Amino acid sequence: MPMHIYLSDEELRAWSEEFPSAVERGLQEAIPQVRSLAEALTPSLTGELAESISVNATRTGLTVRWGAAHAKYAEYGTVAHEIEGSPYLSFFWQGRRAVFRHVHHPGYQGWHFAARMHQALEAIVHVLVENAVMQAQRGVGA
């Protein structure tokens, strides 16, 4: 499940044309901070969702991806549905192992964690890219 953080405003787009190496440097500096905050803000029952995060720079920003198989369900939820075993389902429920042939899942609204953290991650990217460009304009670290 990907989330894209784009260099969306006109100033950032202009910077990427005028100072491409500074923008790239700012994006690279943002990766560990974005990953750390995304891990901290990702809900965790088992830790699998946060552990599945990857962050990559693109020409226009960053992509944050939750690779866990259940990421989209944790974010968006599910409608009520039946789950069939093959031949049985086995899981922990209320502190004990439960075994069933099928269960009715009542559905889930989702945490919407990626949508809620997007603005904070975007702010980190913007500040670090802006700082890198300002250094390039002053001839520092170019």
QUISUL-V957783 format. One record per helix or strand. SS is the DSSP state (H for helix, E for strand). FROM is the first residue (numbers start at 0). TO is the last residue. Records with the same first field share a line. If there is no record, write none. Layout:
SS->FROM-TO / FROM-TO
This chain:
E->1-5 / 52-57 / 60-65 / 77-77 / 80-92 / 95-104 / 107-107
H->9-17 / 19-40 / 47-50 / 70-75 / 112-137
